[in-house]
Amino acid sequence: MPEPKKQSSPRKTGMRRSHLRLELARRVNKKSPVKAFETKKKTPRVRIKDVAAKAGLKAKAGKTAAKDAGSTAKKATTKPVAKKK
């Protein structure tokens, strides 16, 4: 049986699939707020508590602004109902 052909030129440095994926993940992590995992052991620098706290502050700020807007508006009052004797 014939032997398989030899590779004519060696693979270029950095052309391995894992290296391409690693480079792409690092590029994404620099710009995007959504972080990608680079390797199994190295996780992106994400501070979940800080992100959650900021999201909570934004939600609270929105609720308090809505309350303030509601309190400045004139509330509709009803006339007291007179009891029948």
C-alpha positions as CSV (number, residue, x, y, z in Angstrom):
1,M,0.0,0.0,0.0
2,P,1.4,3.5,-0.9
3,E,2.4,5.9,1.8
4,P,0.5,9.2,2.3
5,K,2.0,12.3,0.9
6,K,4.2,14.3,3.2
7,Q,3.3,17.9,4.0
8,S,5.1,20.1,1.5
9,S,5.6,23.0,4.0
10,P,5.3,23.0,7.8
11,R,2.4,24.8,9.4
12,K,3.1,28.5,10.0
13,T,3.5,29.6,13.6
14,G,0.2,30.6,15.1
15,M,-2.0,28.9,12.5
16,R,-3.1,26.2,14.8
17,R,-6.9,26.3,15.4
18,S,-6.5,26.8,19.2
19,H,-4.1,29.7,18.7
20,L,-6.5,31.4,16.3
21,R,-9.3,31.0,18.8
22,L,-7.2,32.3,21.6
23,E,-6.2,35.4,19.6
24,L,-9.8,36.0,18.7
25,A,-11.0,35.6,22.3
26,R,-8.4,38.1,23.6
27,R,-9.4,40.6,20.9
28,V,-13.0,40.3,21.9
29,N,-12.3,40.6,25.6
30,K,-10.5,44.0,25.0
31,K,-13.5,45.6,23.4
32,S,-16.7,43.8,24.3
33,P,-18.5,44.0,27.6
34,V,-19.4,40.3,27.2
35,K,-16.2,38.4,28.0
36,A,-15.1,35.2,26.2
37,F,-13.2,32.4,28.0
38,E,-9.7,32.3,26.6
39,T,-8.5,28.9,27.9
40,K,-9.8,26.3,30.3
41,K,-7.7,27.6,33.2
42,K,-7.6,31.3,32.4
43,T,-10.9,33.0,32.7
44,P,-11.6,36.6,31.6
45,R,-11.3,39.3,34.2
46,V,-15.0,39.7,35.1
47,R,-16.1,41.0,38.4
48,I,-19.6,39.7,38.7
49,K,-20.4,41.5,41.9
50,D,-19.4,44.9,40.4
51,V,-21.4,44.3,37.3
52,A,-24.5,43.2,39.3
53,A,-24.1,46.2,41.7
54,K,-24.0,48.6,38.8
55,A,-27.0,47.0,37.2
56,G,-28.9,47.2,40.5
57,L,-28.0,50.9,41.0
58,K,-29.3,51.7,37.5
59,A,-32.6,49.9,38.2
60,K,-32.9,51.7,41.6
61,A,-32.2,55.0,40.0
62,G,-34.9,54.4,37.4
63,K,-37.5,53.4,40.1
64,T,-36.7,56.5,42.2
65,A,-37.0,58.8,39.2
66,A,-40.4,57.3,38.4
67,K,-41.5,57.8,42.0
68,D,-40.3,61.5,42.0
69,A,-42.2,62.1,38.7
70,G,-45.3,60.5,40.2
71,S,-45.2,62.6,43.4
72,T,-44.9,65.9,41.6
73,A,-48.0,65.2,39.6
74,K,-51.3,66.3,41.2
75,K,-53.1,63.4,42.7
76,A,-56.8,63.0,41.9
77,T,-58.8,63.0,45.1
78,T,-62.3,61.8,45.5
79,K,-65.1,63.4,47.5
80,P,-65.9,61.7,50.8
81,V,-69.0,59.6,50.6
82,A,-71.7,60.8,53.1
83,K,-73.3,58.0,55.1
84,K,-77.0,57.6,54.8
85,K,-79.0,57.8,58.0
